[in-house]
Amino acid sequence: MANPRNLMTVSRQFAFCMKGRSYSTSKPDVGFIGLGNMGYGMANNLLSKGYKVTAYDVDSTVVDKIKSKGAVATSCSIDVFSAADVLITMLPNNDIVQSVYSSTALDNARKSAVFIDCSTISPSISQKLANEVSDRDKNSSFVDAPVSGGVNAANAGTLTIMVGAKNKDVFSKAKNILEAVGKNVIHCGDVGSGQAVKLCNNMLLAISMIGTSEAMNLGKNLGLDPNLLASVLSSSTGRCWSVDTYNSVPGVMKNVPSSNGYAG
């Protein structure tokens, strides 16, 4: 018969070892590829919500950085596919996304995996990848889930996420994960519709950003204080995200690209 004192000692040692760890055995393993300005904050939020995250990026420095936060680091994107129940990609363009979703990578992916691409790419590419995922495993699913909100929202976990999923069941699976990185997770329709909404949003943002920049430059040339002008515009009919959240004039706002050498 076990000595009760010994059992208590083991129990205390176990509790001490687990102190500060928040991984949940009920949560799926998440893979994350693409730890740039947006992806790093998203991966970090997944870790803070108790998900086990296996991560990869071509920049080993940022991989080491996310590893210090508790992620499992890999030196190859294919290793992320094999380690994940849910795979999230946040990459720069069509070509890179397609190269990551290679036939070799898909062959190494877990069965019944959920693939979530948060990159901003062509709707037709999203549809093509969804077909390739389905051809490889009928029980796996792919959604396009581009995001909006900028780096600050990625870090804060308050992104708006536009999801294209073939049905409500697939959307629900993706939403359970995406709510760890976003505030508004919206089902826009079938695969590709998330990208379509994002493209419309980006077109409108580009127009408003150009208009804001021209208005701010006009004000400067007329001798106005940029901070004063931005403040007035923020409470007037010219108010928009480009004015009151991501102003393009250096020094008007903190922690935005214009005040950081237009980086990030």
C-alpha positions as CSV (number, residue, x, y, z in Angstrom):
1,M,0.0,0.0,0.0
2,A,1.4,3.4,-1.0
3,N,2.5,5.7,1.8
4,P,0.1,8.7,2.0
5,R,3.0,11.1,2.7
6,N,4.8,10.0,-0.5
7,L,1.6,10.5,-2.5
8,M,1.2,14.1,-1.1
9,T,4.9,14.8,-1.9
10,V,4.4,13.6,-5.5
11,S,1.2,15.6,-5.8
12,R,3.0,18.8,-4.6
13,Q,5.9,18.3,-7.0
14,F,3.5,17.8,-9.9
15,A,1.6,20.9,-9.0
16,F,4.8,22.9,-8.8
17,C,6.0,21.7,-12.2
18,M,2.6,22.6,-13.8
19,K,2.5,26.1,-12.2
20,G,2.3,28.8,-14.9
21,R,1.5,26.4,-17.8
22,S,-1.8,26.8,-19.5
23,Y,-1.9,24.3,-22.3
24,S,-5.2,22.5,-22.6
25,T,-5.5,18.9,-23.6
26,S,-8.9,19.6,-25.0
27,K,-7.7,22.1,-27.5
28,P,-6.4,21.1,-31.0
29,D,-2.7,21.4,-31.8
30,V,-2.2,24.6,-33.9
31,G,0.5,25.1,-36.6
32,F,1.4,28.6,-37.7
33,I,3.4,29.5,-40.8
34,G,4.3,33.2,-41.4
35,L,5.4,35.2,-38.3
36,G,5.7,38.6,-39.9
37,N,4.1,41.9,-38.7
38,M,0.7,40.4,-38.5
39,G,1.4,36.7,-38.0
40,Y,3.6,37.1,-34.9
41,G,0.9,38.8,-32.9
42,M,-1.7,36.3,-33.9
43,A,0.5,33.3,-33.0
44,N,1.4,35.0,-29.7
45,N,-2.3,35.4,-28.9
46,L,-2.9,31.7,-29.6
47,L,-0.2,30.9,-27.1
48,S,-1.7,33.2,-24.5
49,K,-5.1,31.5,-24.9
50,G,-3.6,28.1,-24.0
51,Y,-3.0,26.6,-27.5
52,K,0.0,24.5,-28.3
53,V,1.5,26.2,-31.3
54,T,4.1,24.8,-33.7
55,A,5.6,27.7,-35.7
56,Y,7.8,28.3,-38.7
57,D,9.0,31.4,-40.6
58,V,11.9,31.9,-43.1
59,D,13.3,34.4,-40.6
60,S,14.9,32.3,-37.9
61,T,15.1,35.3,-35.6
62,V,11.4,35.6,-35.3
63,V,11.1,31.9,-34.9
64,D,13.4,32.1,-31.9
65,K,11.3,35.0,-30.5
66,I,8.0,33.0,-30.6
67,K,9.8,30.0,-29.2
68,S,10.7,32.1,-26.1
69,K,7.0,32.7,-25.7
70,G,6.3,29.0,-25.5
71,A,5.9,27.9,-29.1
72,V,7.5,24.8,-30.6
73,A,9.9,25.9,-33.3
74,T,10.6,24.1,-36.5
75,S,13.1,24.6,-39.3
76,C,10.8,23.5,-42.1
77,S,7.2,24.3,-43.0
78,I,6.4,20.7,-43.8
79,D,7.0,19.8,-40.1
80,V,4.3,22.3,-39.2
81,F,1.8,20.4,-41.4
82,S,2.5,17.1,-39.6
83,A,2.2,18.6,-36.1
84,A,-1.1,20.4,-36.5
85,D,-4.8,19.6,-36.2
86,V,-5.4,23.2,-37.3
87,L,-2.9,24.9,-39.7
88,I,-2.9,28.7,-40.0
89,T,-0.9,30.5,-42.7
90,M,-0.2,34.3,-42.8
91,L,1.9,34.9,-45.9
92,P,2.7,37.8,-48.3
93,N,1.3,36.7,-51.7
94,N,-0.2,34.0,-54.0
95,D,3.0,32.4,-55.0
96,I,4.3,31.9,-51.5
97,V,1.0,30.5,-50.2
98,Q,0.9,28.0,-53.1
99,S,4.5,27.0,-52.5
100,V,3.8,26.3,-48.8
101,Y,0.7,24.2,-49.7
102,S,2.8,21.8,-51.8
103,S,1.8,18.3,-52.5
104,T,4.5,17.1,-50.1
105,A,3.3,19.2,-47.3
106,L,-0.3,18.1,-47.8
107,D,0.8,14.5,-47.9
108,N,2.4,15.0,-44.5
109,A,-0.6,16.7,-43.0
110,R,-2.8,15.1,-40.3
111,K,-6.1,13.5,-41.3
112,S,-9.2,15.6,-40.8
113,A,-7.1,18.8,-40.4
114,V,-8.5,22.3,-40.7
115,F,-6.5,24.6,-43.0
116,I,-7.0,28.4,-42.4
117,D,-5.3,30.8,-44.7
118,C,-5.2,34.3,-43.3
119,S,-3.1,35.7,-46.2
120,T,-4.6,38.2,-48.6
121,I,-4.6,36.5,-51.9
122,S,-6.7,35.9,-55.0
123,P,-10.1,34.3,-54.4
124,S,-9.4,31.8,-57.2
125,I,-6.2,30.7,-55.5
126,S,-8.2,30.0,-52.3
127,Q,-10.7,27.9,-54.2
128,K,-7.8,26.0,-55.9
129,L,-6.2,25.2,-52.6
130,A,-9.6,24.1,-51.1
131,N,-9.9,21.6,-53.9
132,E,-6.4,20.3,-53.4
133,V,-7.0,19.9,-49.7
134,S,-10.3,18.0,-50.3
135,D,-8.7,15.8,-53.0
136,R,-6.0,14.8,-50.5
137,D,-8.4,14.0,-47.6
138,K,-12.2,14.4,-47.9
139,N,-12.4,14.9,-44.1
140,S,-10.0,17.9,-44.1
141,S,-11.3,21.4,-44.8
142,F,-9.9,24.7,-46.0
143,V,-11.1,28.2,-45.3
144,D,-9.8,31.6,-46.5
145,A,-9.8,34.0,-43.6
146,P,-8.1,37.3,-44.5
147,V,-7.9,39.9,-41.7
148,S,-8.3,43.6,-41.2
149,G,-7.2,45.9,-38.4
150,G,-3.5,46.3,-38.8
151,V,-0.5,45.4,-36.6
152,N,-2.0,46.9,-33.4
153,A,-5.2,44.8,-33.8
154,A,-3.1,41.7,-34.5
155,N,-1.2,42.2,-31.3
156,A,-4.3,43.0,-29.3
157,G,-6.3,40.1,-30.7
158,T,-9.1,42.4,-32.0
159,L,-8.9,41.7,-35.7
160,T,-11.9,41.5,-38.0
161,I,-11.7,38.2,-39.9
162,M,-13.6,37.6,-43.1
163,V,-14.1,33.8,-43.6
164,G,-14.9,31.9,-46.7
165,A,-16.1,28.4,-45.8
166,K,-18.1,25.8,-47.7
167,N,-20.7,25.4,-44.9
168,K,-21.6,26.4,-41.4
169,D,-20.0,23.3,-39.8
170,V,-16.6,24.1,-41.4
171,F,-17.0,27.8,-40.4
172,S,-17.7,26.8,-36.8
173,K,-14.5,24.8,-36.6
174,A,-12.5,27.7,-37.9
175,K,-14.3,30.2,-35.8
176,N,-13.4,28.4,-32.6
177,I,-9.7,29.0,-33.4
178,L,-10.0,32.4,-34.9
179,E,-11.8,33.9,-31.9
180,A,-8.4,33.6,-30.1
181,V,-6.9,36.1,-32.5
182,G,-9.9,38.2,-33.6
183,K,-12.9,40.2,-32.2
184,N,-15.2,39.9,-35.2
185,V,-15.2,36.6,-37.1
186,I,-17.7,36.7,-40.0
187,H,-18.8,34.0,-42.4
188,C,-18.9,35.7,-45.8
189,G,-20.0,32.7,-47.9
190,D,-18.3,29.9,-49.7
191,V,-14.5,29.5,-50.1
192,G,-13.1,32.6,-51.8
193,S,-15.7,35.0,-50.4
194,G,-13.5,36.1,-47.5
195,Q,-10.9,37.2,-50.0
196,A,-13.5,38.9,-52.1
197,V,-14.7,41.0,-49.1
198,K,-11.1,41.8,-48.2
199,L,-10.3,43.0,-51.7
200,C,-13.3,45.3,-51.6
201,N,-12.2,46.6,-48.2
202,N,-8.7,47.2,-49.4
203,M,-9.9,49.2,-52.4
204,L,-11.9,51.4,-50.1
205,L,-9.0,51.7,-47.6
206,A,-6.6,52.7,-50.4
207,I,-9.0,55.4,-51.6
208,S,-9.5,56.8,-48.1
209,M,-5.8,56.6,-47.3
210,I,-4.9,58.6,-50.4
211,G,-7.6,61.1,-49.6
212,T,-6.5,61.5,-46.0
213,S,-2.8,61.9,-47.1
214,E,-3.8,64.6,-49.6
215,A,-6.0,66.4,-47.1
216,M,-3.3,66.4,-44.4
217,N,-0.7,67.6,-46.9
218,L,-3.1,70.4,-48.0
219,G,-3.5,71.5,-44.4
220,K,0.2,71.5,-43.8
221,N,0.8,73.6,-46.9
222,L,-1.9,76.0,-45.6
223,G,0.0,76.3,-42.3
224,L,-2.2,74.1,-40.1
225,D,-0.9,72.0,-37.3
226,P,-1.3,68.3,-38.4
227,N,-2.3,67.2,-34.9
228,L,-5.0,69.9,-34.7
229,L,-6.2,69.0,-38.2
230,A,-6.4,65.3,-37.5
231,S,-8.3,66.0,-34.3
232,V,-10.9,68.1,-36.1
233,L,-11.3,65.6,-38.9
234,S,-11.7,62.8,-36.4
235,S,-15.0,64.4,-35.2
236,S,-16.1,65.7,-38.6
237,T,-17.7,64.3,-41.7
238,G,-14.2,63.5,-43.1
239,R,-13.7,61.0,-40.3
240,C,-12.4,57.5,-41.3
241,W,-10.0,54.8,-40.1
242,S,-7.2,56.4,-42.1
243,V,-7.7,59.6,-40.1
244,D,-8.4,58.5,-36.5
245,T,-6.6,55.1,-36.3
246,Y,-3.8,54.9,-38.9
247,N,-3.0,58.4,-39.8
248,S,-0.3,58.7,-42.5
249,V,1.4,61.8,-41.1
250,P,4.5,61.1,-38.9
251,G,4.1,62.2,-35.3
252,V,0.3,62.6,-35.3
253,M,-0.2,59.1,-33.7
254,K,2.0,56.8,-31.7
255,N,2.5,53.1,-32.6
256,V,1.5,53.4,-36.3
257,P,3.7,52.9,-39.3
258,S,3.9,56.6,-40.2
259,S,5.5,57.2,-36.8
260,N,7.9,54.3,-37.2
261,G,9.6,55.2,-40.5
262,Y,6.6,53.6,-42.3
263,A,7.7,50.2,-41.1
264,G,5.1,47.6,-40.1
